[in-house]
Amino acid sequence: MQNKANWYLIEQNGLYHVLTKEDAEKLDPDSYAIHQVFGSRRDALSEMSRLIQLEIAEVDMFTIFGGLDQINTELFHHKRKNDKAGDSDNDTG
């Protein structure tokens, strides 16, 4: 009978780690969160890679749309400033 090692995918201090069950048991239980337990290291690493790619995509989307929101806000305030300046020019005529 083959003894399969359990591989833990954990998150600790904002980082993902793949550890054997034995290594995970050495950690303080309150210092990490288990995402999933796998039968092979390869499967655990594959899932870790997928999660990291998802987080990168989220950051990219936030950066893109957050940047657009900032540009739109600046353009709005710039237009209002120019509109007010134009109004004061019309008042003198």
Residue frames as qw, qx, qy, qz and C-alpha x, y, z in Angstrom:
[[0.000, 0.889, 0.459, 0.000, 0.00, 0.00, 0.00],
 [0.423, 0.373, -0.003, 0.825, 1.36, 3.41, -1.02],
 [0.265, -0.666, -0.438, 0.543, 1.31, 6.18, 1.58],
 [0.279, 0.684, 0.305, 0.601, 0.12, 9.32, -0.21],
 [0.285, -0.217, -0.311, 0.880, 1.28, 12.58, 1.30],
 [0.073, 0.864, 0.498, -0.009, -1.32, 15.25, 1.80],
 [0.378, 0.138, 0.071, 0.913, -0.28, 18.63, 0.43],
 [0.073, -0.778, -0.497, 0.377, -1.78, 21.73, 1.98],
 [0.261, 0.517, 0.213, 0.787, -2.33, 24.96, 0.10],
 [0.354, -0.686, -0.466, 0.432, -2.28, 27.63, 2.77],
 [0.186, 0.794, 0.054, 0.577, -2.30, 31.40, 2.97],
 [0.635, -0.554, -0.268, 0.467, -0.01, 32.95, 5.55],
 [0.263, -0.609, 0.039, 0.747, 0.76, 36.65, 5.90],
 [0.443, 0.730, -0.019, -0.520, -0.85, 37.37, 2.54],
 [0.230, 0.528, -0.746, -0.335, 1.24, 34.76, 0.69],
 [0.949, 0.045, -0.069, -0.304, 0.36, 31.32, -0.62],
 [0.113, -0.543, 0.832, -0.036, 2.43, 28.29, 0.34],
 [0.893, 0.040, -0.360, -0.266, 2.30, 24.59, -0.50],
 [0.186, -0.540, 0.744, -0.346, 3.36, 22.42, 2.43],
 [0.469, -0.071, -0.880, -0.040, 3.22, 18.78, 3.43],
 [0.624, -0.633, -0.352, -0.293, 0.77, 17.92, 6.15],
 [0.760, -0.324, -0.303, 0.475, 3.68, 17.36, 8.53],
 [0.353, 0.141, -0.051, 0.924, 5.15, 20.82, 7.84],
 [0.286, -0.557, -0.272, -0.731, 1.76, 22.49, 8.21],
 [0.718, -0.563, -0.408, -0.030, 1.24, 20.83, 11.58],
 [0.624, -0.136, -0.262, 0.724, 4.45, 22.48, 12.84],
 [0.056, 0.389, 0.091, 0.915, 2.98, 25.95, 12.27],
 [0.155, 0.210, 0.565, -0.783, 0.86, 27.87, 14.74],
 [0.203, 0.484, 0.836, 0.162, -2.72, 27.01, 13.71],
 [0.073, 0.866, 0.361, -0.339, -3.77, 30.66, 14.07],
 [0.209, -0.606, 0.343, 0.687, -1.02, 31.88, 11.72],
 [0.062, 0.167, -0.727, -0.663, -2.45, 30.54, 8.47],
 [0.707, 0.264, 0.277, -0.595, -5.62, 29.55, 6.65],
 [0.406, -0.028, 0.866, 0.292, -5.96, 26.28, 4.73],
 [0.456, 0.344, -0.253, -0.781, -7.41, 26.77, 1.27],
 [0.910, 0.180, -0.168, -0.335, -7.43, 23.16, 0.19],
 [0.560, -0.436, 0.703, 0.059, -5.77, 19.77, 0.71],
 [0.681, 0.529, -0.375, -0.339, -4.39, 17.89, -2.29],
 [0.970, -0.119, 0.205, 0.046, -3.13, 14.37, -2.93],
 [0.785, 0.211, 0.123, 0.569, -0.17, 15.59, -4.98],
 [0.331, -0.538, 0.011, 0.775, 2.24, 18.48, -4.84],
 [0.183, 0.119, 0.566, 0.795, 1.68, 19.16, -8.52],
 [0.138, -0.678, -0.656, -0.303, -2.07, 19.68, -8.02],
 [0.370, -0.766, -0.314, 0.422, -1.45, 21.98, -5.06],
 [0.329, -0.354, 0.245, 0.840, 1.07, 24.06, -7.02],
 [0.099, 0.357, 0.659, 0.655, -1.29, 24.24, -9.99],
 [0.226, -0.798, -0.554, -0.070, -4.08, 25.62, -7.78],
 [0.407, -0.650, -0.087, 0.636, -1.69, 28.06, -6.12],
 [0.276, -0.051, 0.451, 0.847, -0.67, 29.33, -9.55],
 [0.043, -0.588, -0.667, -0.455, -4.33, 29.73, -10.55],
 [0.329, -0.814, -0.417, 0.233, -5.11, 31.73, -7.39],
 [0.386, -0.481, 0.125, 0.777, -2.11, 34.01, -7.94],
 [0.175, 0.202, 0.581, 0.769, -3.15, 34.62, -11.55],
 [0.158, -0.744, -0.619, -0.197, -6.66, 35.55, -10.38],
 [0.378, -0.765, -0.214, 0.475, -5.26, 38.04, -7.87],
 [0.339, -0.219, 0.350, 0.845, -3.01, 39.57, -10.53],
 [0.050, 0.460, 0.655, 0.597, -6.01, 39.96, -12.84],
 [0.269, -0.819, -0.499, 0.089, -7.98, 41.64, -10.05],
 [0.386, -0.608, 0.026, 0.693, -5.15, 44.09, -9.42],
 [0.255, 0.057, 0.533, 0.805, -4.89, 44.81, -13.15],
 [0.070, -0.656, -0.646, -0.384, -8.62, 45.50, -13.39],
 [0.350, -0.811, -0.327, 0.335, -8.53, 47.72, -10.32],
 [0.392, -0.393, 0.224, 0.801, -5.56, 49.61, -11.72],
 [0.155, 0.283, 0.610, 0.724, -7.24, 50.08, -15.10],
 [0.194, -0.729, -0.572, -0.322, -10.64, 51.13, -13.77],
 [0.455, -0.718, -0.246, 0.466, -9.24, 52.99, -10.78],
 [0.366, -0.205, 0.282, 0.863, -7.01, 54.92, -13.16],
 [0.025, 0.458, 0.602, 0.653, -9.95, 55.69, -15.43],
 [0.325, -0.798, -0.505, 0.049, -11.99, 56.91, -12.48],
 [0.432, -0.583, -0.036, 0.688, -9.18, 59.25, -11.48],
 [0.242, 0.048, 0.461, 0.852, -8.81, 60.57, -15.05],
 [0.113, -0.630, -0.638, -0.427, -12.59, 61.11, -15.34],
 [0.391, -0.780, -0.375, 0.313, -12.66, 62.95, -12.01],
 [0.388, -0.409, 0.149, 0.812, -9.77, 65.20, -13.03],
 [0.126, 0.261, 0.577, 0.764, -11.38, 65.93, -16.40],
 [0.215, -0.746, -0.615, -0.138, -14.71, 66.73, -14.71],
 [0.387, -0.753, -0.198, 0.494, -13.09, 69.19, -12.31],
 [0.347, -0.187, 0.357, 0.847, -10.97, 70.71, -15.10],
 [0.035, 0.479, 0.642, 0.598, -14.07, 71.22, -17.28],
 [0.290, -0.819, -0.491, 0.069, -16.00, 72.79, -14.40],
 [0.422, -0.570, 0.008, 0.706, -13.10, 75.12, -13.67],
 [0.225, 0.024, 0.494, 0.839, -12.95, 76.17, -17.33],
 [0.089, -0.648, -0.668, -0.354, -16.74, 76.59, -17.47],
 [0.342, -0.808, -0.338, 0.341, -16.65, 78.90, -14.44],
 [0.359, -0.390, 0.227, 0.817, -13.81, 80.89, -15.97],
 [0.121, 0.295, 0.639, 0.700, -15.82, 81.22, -19.19],
 [0.189, -0.771, -0.606, -0.051, -18.89, 82.41, -17.25],
 [0.339, -0.720, -0.134, 0.591, -16.93, 85.21, -15.62],
 [0.275, -0.096, 0.447, 0.846, -15.72, 86.36, -19.07],
 [0.023, -0.527, -0.689, -0.498, -19.33, 86.63, -20.28],
 [0.282, -0.767, -0.499, 0.290, -20.36, 88.68, -17.25],
 [0.313, -0.483, 0.056, 0.815, -18.08, 91.58, -18.21],
 [0.180, 0.160, 0.591, 0.770, -19.66, 92.16, -21.66]]
